[in-house]
Amino acid sequence: MQTTTAPALTQQFTAAVTALASVSKNVADFQSADDAALVELSRLAAQEKQLAEAHLALVAGEIAARSTREMGHSGLAQREGFRSPEEFVRVTTGSTGRDAITAVRVGRLVREAATDGDVDPATGEQFEATEPWLAAVADAARAGRLSVGAADAIRTGLGPPSDGVDALALDGAARQLCDEATTLDVDRLLRRARELRDELDEAGIADREREQFERRSLRHYRLSNGMGRVTWDLDPENYAVVTELYDRATSPKRGVRFVSGDKKETADRILNDPRTIEQLASDTMLGLLQAGASVDSSQLLGVGGAAIRVLVTKKTVEAGEGHGRIEATPQPISIKTVERLICAGGATEVTIGAFGQPLDLGREKRLFTKKQRIALAVRDGACLFGACERPPSMAEAHHIKHWKRDGGRTDIRDGVLLCKFHHLLVHNNGWEIERAGDEYLLIPPPDVDPSRRPLPMPSKSAAMRDLRREQEQERLAIA
């Protein structure tokens, strides 16, 4: 296979970016285009996007190949301070987590298909594609004829070979889907791929039903606007349970009228509820979760309903005006909400020194105490390493001076929060953390940055920014 040198490849990418940058972005130009031209421009824009996605997939596939789990902290992504190649791609490209995962997955597929049968010069072993029945899909994605999302939809919908369907049959189905993809969006292509799989393997429907059950999951993440989103993947049977409860909570507002007796009274109450259907469904499901946790906590660590930690300055509480923060979230909450939550859950005071450091709550033991960890959570807000956003609940307290080797002390000033991955990375890969006054600096190892330029580790706690702003206002008022 003829290859292009790295500098030439960089020049090609640069030329492509320059060419795209030169395309008109004047709204008036698009307004002047007739309908036929807009249709053609839409097609060409899609082709641009697919070609760009192909390049990203090629880059992501190579990053993944150099960041395998077996490589540990010596892998490319890990050396750069990222937990996985997906996180590397997400942060460096500014994409969503889902898009980064798809790019890496398709990138691996493309790379494996291109190197299938080649010999590794380092080990002498022959490369073998793990999904050879998707060779046509990989080729189409690499050439930009198939979008990354479409390639992943075909892969997901067809699934792997089984007793009822061999790789050859799946190869034929994959080629058929590559042809049909020109007239199908990604969602319909995924459904079509599943239809083809079911046509090929009637006996395997029960197996796929079981696989769907195994893939059930519930994930949550914070949105850029400060709200949170829960993604709940359910197999068809359990999805039916949830939709039945959803219907019972909202159906009167969606057109169900023919009920009588006690049910009519309940239906009328739901119908006249001022909340939207979506708001009503959210509040109902949350109420069911809280009620279930209070009735039976046997599946939970801890007892009772869910409790949250609110951060607010003492001055704000006493004044009865201003705002607070929910721990690990940047979005402020009103003083009325703060007062309501304190009334329901009580309060624990954490004293902050004049320079913005929580005062020590104990330092004789090696491990940070529970109170010290609360103080670190208030100050740091999250794992302090780079762009990591792991919340305090998923972080560990790290001594910036080794407790035993360097005589480090278990002082809050000499501790920072790091998630487990970055805690291990710091200990195992030569990263260092230094304190400069009340600020912290991350020092990369020589193999990441030969000059070892210090990187700032600012607090990720919005509540601490509120406090420092309040302290600065008081200082100016005195001056």
C-alpha positions as CSV (number, residue, x, y, z in Angstrom):
1,M,0.0,0.0,0.0
2,Q,1.4,3.4,-1.0
3,T,1.6,5.8,1.9
4,T,1.8,9.6,2.3
5,T,4.4,11.1,4.6
6,A,3.1,12.8,7.7
7,P,4.2,16.4,6.6
8,A,2.4,15.8,3.2
9,L,-0.7,14.6,5.0
10,T,-0.7,17.7,7.2
11,Q,-0.3,19.8,4.1
12,Q,-3.3,18.1,2.5
13,F,-5.5,18.6,5.5
14,T,-4.4,22.3,5.7
15,A,-5.2,22.7,2.0
16,A,-8.7,21.1,2.5
17,V,-9.4,23.5,5.4
18,T,-8.2,26.4,3.4
19,A,-10.4,25.4,0.5
20,L,-13.5,25.1,2.7
21,A,-12.7,28.4,4.4
22,S,-12.8,30.1,1.0
23,V,-16.3,29.0,0.2
24,S,-18.8,31.8,0.6
25,K,-20.5,32.3,3.9
26,N,-22.5,35.3,2.8
27,V,-26.2,34.8,3.6
28,A,-27.2,36.9,0.6
29,D,-25.5,34.4,-1.7
30,F,-27.7,31.6,-0.3
31,Q,-30.8,33.8,-0.5
32,S,-30.2,34.4,-4.1
33,A,-30.0,30.7,-5.0
34,D,-33.1,29.1,-6.6
35,D,-34.7,26.0,-5.2
36,A,-32.8,23.6,-7.6
37,A,-29.5,25.2,-6.5
38,L,-30.3,24.8,-2.8
39,V,-31.1,21.1,-3.3
40,E,-27.7,20.7,-5.1
41,L,-25.9,22.7,-2.4
42,S,-27.5,20.5,0.3
43,R,-26.2,17.4,-1.5
44,L,-22.7,18.9,-1.8
45,A,-22.7,20.0,1.8
46,A,-23.6,16.4,2.9
47,Q,-20.7,15.2,0.8
48,E,-18.3,17.7,2.4
49,K,-19.5,16.5,5.8
50,Q,-19.0,12.8,4.9
51,L,-15.5,13.4,3.7
52,A,-14.6,15.3,6.8
53,E,-16.1,12.5,8.9
54,A,-14.0,10.0,7.0
55,H,-10.8,11.9,7.8
56,L,-11.8,12.2,11.5
57,A,-12.6,8.4,11.6
58,L,-9.1,7.6,10.2
59,V,-7.5,9.8,12.8
60,A,-9.7,8.4,15.6
61,G,-8.9,4.8,14.5
62,E,-5.2,5.4,14.7
63,I,-5.5,7.2,18.0
64,A,-7.4,4.1,19.3
65,A,-4.8,1.7,17.9
66,R,-2.1,3.6,19.9
67,S,-4.2,3.8,23.1
68,T,-5.3,0.2,23.7
69,R,-6.1,-1.0,27.2
70,E,-3.1,-3.3,27.1
71,M,-0.8,-0.3,26.7
72,G,-2.0,1.1,30.0
73,H,-0.7,4.6,30.8
74,S,1.9,4.3,28.0
75,G,-0.9,4.6,25.4
76,L,-1.1,7.8,23.3
77,A,-4.4,9.1,24.8
78,Q,-3.4,8.1,28.4
79,R,0.0,9.8,28.1
80,E,-1.8,13.0,27.0
81,G,-3.9,12.8,30.2
82,F,-7.1,11.3,28.7
83,R,-8.9,8.3,30.1
84,S,-9.7,6.8,26.7
85,P,-9.3,7.5,23.0
86,E,-13.0,8.5,22.9
87,E,-12.3,11.2,25.5
88,F,-9.2,12.3,23.6
89,V,-11.3,12.8,20.4
90,R,-14.2,14.5,22.2
91,V,-12.0,17.1,23.9
92,T,-9.6,17.8,21.1
93,T,-12.3,18.1,18.4
94,G,-15.0,19.7,20.6
95,S,-17.5,17.1,19.7
96,T,-20.2,15.4,21.8
97,G,-19.4,12.2,23.7
98,R,-21.7,10.2,21.4
99,D,-20.1,11.5,18.2
100,A,-16.6,10.8,19.6
101,I,-17.5,7.2,20.5
102,T,-19.0,6.7,17.0
103,A,-15.9,8.2,15.3
104,V,-13.6,5.8,17.2
105,R,-15.7,2.8,16.6
106,V,-15.9,3.4,12.9
107,G,-12.3,4.4,12.8
108,R,-11.3,1.0,14.3
109,L,-13.5,-0.7,11.7
110,V,-11.9,1.2,8.8
111,R,-8.3,0.6,10.1
112,E,-8.9,-3.1,10.6
113,A,-10.4,-3.6,7.2
114,A,-7.5,-1.7,5.5
115,T,-4.8,-3.7,7.4
116,D,-6.5,-7.1,7.2
117,G,-3.9,-9.7,6.2
118,D,-0.9,-7.3,6.6
119,V,2.0,-8.4,8.8
120,D,3.0,-6.4,11.8
121,P,6.7,-5.5,11.3
122,A,7.3,-5.3,15.0
123,T,5.9,-8.7,16.0
124,G,5.6,-10.6,12.7
125,E,2.0,-11.4,13.5
126,Q,-0.7,-11.1,10.8
127,F,-3.4,-8.5,11.3
128,E,-7.0,-9.9,11.2
129,A,-10.1,-7.8,11.0
130,T,-12.5,-8.6,13.9
131,E,-15.5,-7.8,11.7
132,P,-14.5,-8.9,8.1
133,W,-18.2,-9.1,7.0
134,L,-18.2,-5.3,7.2
135,A,-15.4,-4.7,4.7
136,A,-17.7,-3.0,2.2
137,V,-19.0,-0.7,4.9
138,A,-15.5,0.2,6.0
139,D,-14.5,0.9,2.4
140,A,-17.5,3.1,1.8
141,A,-16.9,5.1,5.0
142,R,-13.3,5.6,4.2
143,A,-14.1,6.9,0.7
144,G,-16.7,9.2,2.1
145,R,-19.6,7.5,0.3
146,L,-21.1,6.5,3.6
147,S,-21.4,8.8,6.6
148,V,-19.8,7.7,9.9
149,G,-23.3,7.5,11.5
150,A,-24.6,5.4,8.6
151,A,-21.6,3.0,8.9
152,D,-22.2,2.6,12.6
153,A,-26.0,2.0,12.0
154,I,-25.3,-0.8,9.6
155,R,-22.8,-2.4,12.0
156,T,-25.2,-2.1,15.0
157,G,-28.3,-3.3,13.1
158,L,-26.7,-6.4,11.5
159,G,-24.8,-7.5,14.6
160,P,-22.3,-10.4,14.6
161,P,-22.5,-13.8,13.0
162,S,-24.4,-16.6,14.9
163,D,-25.3,-20.2,14.5
164,G,-28.1,-19.2,12.1
165,V,-26.3,-16.5,10.1
166,D,-22.7,-16.8,8.9
167,A,-20.3,-14.0,8.0
168,L,-20.9,-14.5,4.3
169,A,-24.6,-13.8,4.6
170,L,-23.9,-10.7,6.7
171,D,-21.4,-9.6,4.1
172,G,-24.1,-9.7,1.4
173,A,-26.5,-7.8,3.7
174,A,-23.9,-5.2,4.4
175,R,-23.3,-4.6,0.7
176,Q,-27.0,-4.3,0.1
177,L,-27.3,-1.8,2.9
178,C,-24.5,0.3,1.5
179,D,-26.5,0.6,-1.7
180,E,-29.7,1.4,0.1
181,A,-28.0,4.0,2.3
182,T,-28.1,6.6,-0.5
183,T,-31.9,6.9,0.1
184,L,-32.2,6.4,3.8
185,D,-31.3,8.6,6.8
186,V,-29.4,7.0,9.7
187,D,-32.4,6.1,11.8
188,R,-34.2,4.4,8.9
189,L,-31.0,2.7,7.9
190,L,-30.6,1.2,11.4
191,R,-34.2,-0.1,11.3
192,R,-33.6,-1.5,7.8
193,A,-30.5,-3.3,9.0
194,R,-32.4,-4.8,11.9
195,E,-35.1,-6.0,9.4
196,L,-32.5,-7.7,7.2
197,R,-31.0,-9.4,10.2
198,D,-34.4,-10.7,11.4
199,E,-35.1,-11.9,7.8
200,L,-31.9,-13.8,7.8
201,D,-32.2,-15.2,11.3
202,E,-35.7,-15.9,12.5
203,A,-34.4,-18.4,15.1
204,G,-32.1,-15.8,16.5
205,I,-34.8,-13.3,17.5
206,A,-34.9,-14.8,21.0
207,D,-31.1,-14.4,21.3
208,R,-31.3,-10.8,20.2
209,E,-34.1,-10.2,22.7
210,R,-31.8,-11.5,25.4
211,E,-29.0,-9.3,24.2
212,Q,-31.2,-6.3,24.3
213,F,-32.0,-7.0,27.9
214,E,-28.3,-7.3,28.7
215,R,-27.7,-3.9,27.1
216,R,-30.1,-2.1,29.5
217,S,-28.5,0.9,31.1
218,L,-29.1,4.2,32.7
219,R,-26.7,7.1,32.3
220,H,-26.8,10.7,33.3
221,Y,-24.8,13.8,32.4
222,R,-24.9,17.5,32.8
223,L,-25.9,19.7,29.8
224,S,-24.0,22.9,28.9
225,N,-27.0,25.0,30.0
226,G,-26.7,23.7,33.6
227,M,-29.6,21.2,33.4
228,G,-29.1,17.4,33.6
229,R,-30.2,14.7,31.2
230,V,-30.8,11.0,32.0
231,T,-30.5,8.5,29.1
232,W,-32.3,5.3,29.9
233,D,-31.9,2.4,27.5
234,L,-34.5,-0.3,28.0
235,D,-35.3,-3.6,26.4
236,P,-38.8,-3.7,24.8
237,E,-40.5,-5.5,27.8
238,N,-39.3,-3.0,30.4
239,Y,-39.8,-0.1,28.1
240,A,-43.5,-1.2,28.0
241,V,-43.6,-1.0,31.8
242,V,-42.2,2.6,31.8
243,T,-44.6,3.7,29.0
244,E,-47.5,2.2,30.9
245,L,-46.7,4.3,33.9
246,Y,-46.1,7.3,31.7
247,D,-49.5,6.8,30.1
248,R,-51.2,6.6,33.5
249,A,-49.6,9.9,34.5
250,T,-50.3,11.8,31.4
251,S,-53.0,10.2,29.2
252,P,-55.8,12.6,30.3
253,K,-53.8,15.5,28.9
254,R,-53.2,13.5,25.7
255,G,-56.9,12.9,24.8
256,V,-58.1,10.0,27.0
257,R,-61.6,11.0,28.2
258,F,-63.8,7.9,28.6
259,V,-63.4,7.1,32.3
260,S,-65.8,7.2,35.2
261,G,-66.1,7.1,39.0
262,D,-62.9,7.6,41.0
263,K,-60.9,7.3,37.8
264,K,-62.8,10.3,36.3
265,E,-61.9,12.4,39.3
266,T,-58.2,11.5,38.9
267,A,-58.4,12.0,35.2
268,D,-59.9,15.5,35.6
269,R,-57.2,16.5,38.1
270,I,-54.5,15.4,35.7
271,L,-56.3,17.1,32.8
272,N,-56.5,20.4,34.7
273,D,-52.9,20.3,36.0
274,P,-51.2,23.4,34.7
275,R,-47.9,21.6,34.0
276,T,-47.1,20.5,30.4
277,I,-47.2,16.8,29.6
278,E,-43.4,16.6,29.7
279,Q,-43.2,18.4,33.1
280,L,-45.9,16.2,34.6
281,A,-44.2,13.1,33.4
282,S,-40.8,14.2,34.8
283,D,-42.3,15.2,38.2
284,T,-44.3,11.9,38.4
285,M,-41.3,9.7,37.7
286,L,-39.1,11.6,40.1
287,G,-41.8,11.3,42.8
288,L,-42.0,7.5,42.2
289,L,-38.2,7.2,42.6
290,Q,-38.1,9.2,45.8
291,A,-41.1,7.3,47.2
292,G,-39.5,4.0,46.3
293,A,-36.2,4.9,47.9
294,S,-38.0,5.9,51.1
295,V,-40.0,2.7,51.3
296,D,-37.2,0.3,50.4
297,S,-33.5,1.2,50.4
298,S,-32.3,-2.3,50.2
299,Q,-30.9,-1.7,46.7
300,L,-29.1,1.5,47.8
301,L,-26.0,2.4,49.7
302,G,-27.5,4.5,52.5
303,V,-31.0,4.9,53.6
304,G,-34.0,7.1,52.8
305,G,-34.6,9.3,49.8
306,A,-32.0,11.1,47.8
307,A,-30.1,13.9,49.5
308,I,-28.1,16.7,47.7
309,R,-25.4,19.0,48.9
310,V,-25.9,22.8,48.6
311,L,-23.1,25.3,48.7
312,V,-23.8,28.8,49.9
313,T,-21.9,31.5,51.8
314,K,-23.0,32.3,55.4
315,K,-23.4,35.9,54.5
316,T,-25.9,35.0,51.7
317,V,-28.0,32.9,54.1
318,E,-28.0,35.5,56.8
319,A,-28.9,38.3,54.3
320,G,-31.7,36.2,52.7
321,E,-30.7,37.4,49.2
322,G,-28.3,36.1,46.6
323,H,-27.8,32.6,45.4
324,G,-26.2,29.2,46.1
325,R,-24.9,26.2,44.1
326,I,-25.7,22.5,44.1
327,E,-22.3,20.7,44.5
328,A,-20.6,19.8,41.2
329,T,-22.9,21.9,39.1
330,P,-22.2,25.4,37.7
331,Q,-25.8,26.6,37.6
332,P,-26.8,28.9,40.5
333,I,-30.0,28.4,42.5
334,S,-32.1,31.1,44.1
335,I,-31.9,31.9,47.8
336,K,-35.5,30.6,48.1
337,T,-34.5,27.2,46.8
338,V,-31.4,27.3,49.1
339,E,-33.6,28.0,52.1
340,R,-36.0,25.2,51.2
341,L,-33.2,22.7,50.8
342,I,-31.5,23.7,54.0
343,C,-34.9,23.4,55.8
344,A,-35.4,19.9,54.5
345,G,-31.8,18.6,54.9
346,G,-30.0,20.7,57.6
347,A,-26.6,22.4,57.1
348,T,-22.9,21.7,57.7
349,E,-20.6,24.7,58.0
350,V,-17.2,24.7,56.2
351,T,-15.0,27.7,57.2
352,I,-13.0,29.3,54.4
353,G,-9.8,31.2,55.2
354,A,-8.9,34.7,54.0
355,F,-7.1,33.4,50.9
356,G,-9.9,31.1,49.8
357,Q,-8.6,27.8,51.3
358,P,-10.9,25.7,53.6
359,L,-9.4,25.6,57.1
360,D,-7.9,22.3,58.1
361,L,-10.2,19.9,59.9
362,G,-7.5,17.4,61.0
363,R,-4.1,16.4,59.8
364,E,-2.7,13.7,62.0
365,K,-3.8,10.7,59.9
366,R,-2.6,9.7,56.5
367,L,-6.1,9.5,54.9
368,F,-8.2,12.6,54.5
369,T,-11.2,12.6,56.8
370,K,-14.8,12.8,55.7
371,K,-14.9,16.5,56.7
372,Q,-11.7,17.3,54.8
373,R,-13.1,15.6,51.7
374,I,-16.2,17.8,52.0
375,A,-13.9,20.8,52.2
376,L,-11.9,19.6,49.2
377,A,-15.2,19.1,47.2
378,V,-16.3,22.7,48.1
379,R,-12.9,24.1,47.0
380,D,-12.1,22.0,43.9
381,G,-15.6,21.2,42.5
382,A,-14.3,18.3,40.5
383,C,-11.2,16.3,39.5
384,L,-8.6,19.1,38.9
385,F,-6.7,17.4,36.2
386,G,-7.0,19.2,32.8
387,A,-10.5,19.1,31.2
388,C,-11.7,16.2,33.4
389,E,-15.2,16.7,34.8
390,R,-15.5,13.8,37.2
391,P,-17.5,15.2,40.2
392,P,-16.2,15.1,43.8
393,S,-18.3,11.9,44.5
394,M,-16.1,10.1,41.9
395,A,-12.8,11.6,43.0
396,E,-10.0,10.7,45.5
397,A,-8.0,13.0,47.7
398,H,-4.4,13.2,46.5
399,H,-1.4,14.3,48.6
400,I,0.7,16.6,46.3
401,K,3.6,15.7,48.6
402,H,3.9,11.9,49.1
403,W,2.7,11.2,52.6
404,K,5.4,8.6,53.4
405,R,8.3,9.3,51.0
406,D,8.3,13.1,51.1
407,G,6.9,13.6,54.6
408,G,3.7,15.1,53.1
409,R,1.0,16.2,55.5
410,T,-2.7,15.5,55.3
411,D,-3.5,19.2,55.1
412,I,-6.2,20.5,52.8
413,R,-3.8,23.0,51.3
414,D,-1.6,20.0,50.2
415,G,-4.4,17.9,48.9
416,V,-6.3,18.0,45.6
417,L,-9.2,16.0,44.2
418,L,-8.3,13.6,41.3
419,C,-10.5,10.9,39.8
420,K,-9.1,7.4,40.0
421,F,-7.8,7.4,36.4
422,H,-5.9,10.7,36.9
423,H,-4.8,9.7,40.4
424,L,-3.1,6.6,38.9
425,L,-1.7,8.6,36.0
426,V,0.0,11.1,38.4
427,H,1.5,8.4,40.5
428,N,2.6,6.1,37.6
429,N,3.5,8.4,34.8
430,G,5.6,11.1,36.3
431,W,3.1,13.9,36.4
432,E,3.6,16.2,39.4
433,I,1.5,18.8,41.2
434,E,2.9,21.8,42.9
435,R,1.3,24.5,45.0
436,A,2.1,28.2,44.4
437,G,0.5,30.0,47.2
438,D,-3.2,29.0,47.0
439,E,-3.0,27.9,43.4
440,Y,-2.0,24.5,42.0
441,L,0.1,23.7,38.9
442,L,0.3,20.5,36.9
443,I,3.8,19.6,35.7
444,P,3.8,17.2,32.7
445,P,6.5,14.4,32.5
446,P,9.3,14.9,29.9
447,D,7.8,12.5,27.4
448,V,4.6,14.6,27.2
449,D,6.3,18.0,27.3
450,P,10.2,18.1,27.3
451,S,10.2,21.6,28.7
452,R,7.8,20.6,31.5
453,R,5.8,23.8,31.3
454,P,3.4,24.1,34.3
455,L,-0.3,24.0,33.5
456,P,-2.7,25.8,35.8
457,M,-5.2,23.8,37.8
458,P,-8.0,26.3,38.6
459,S,-10.9,25.4,40.8
460,K,-13.9,24.0,39.0
461,S,-16.2,25.0,41.8
462,A,-18.7,27.8,40.9
463,A,-19.4,28.2,44.6
464,M,-15.8,29.1,45.3
465,R,-15.9,31.7,42.5
466,D,-18.9,33.2,44.3
467,L,-17.1,33.2,47.6
468,R,-13.9,34.8,46.2
469,R,-16.0,37.5,44.4
470,E,-17.8,38.2,47.7
471,Q,-14.4,38.4,49.6
472,E,-13.1,40.8,46.9
473,Q,-16.1,43.0,47.2
474,E,-15.7,43.2,51.0
475,R,-12.0,44.0,50.6
476,L,-12.7,46.8,48.2
477,A,-15.4,48.2,50.5
478,I,-13.0,48.3,53.4
479,A,-10.3,49.9,51.3
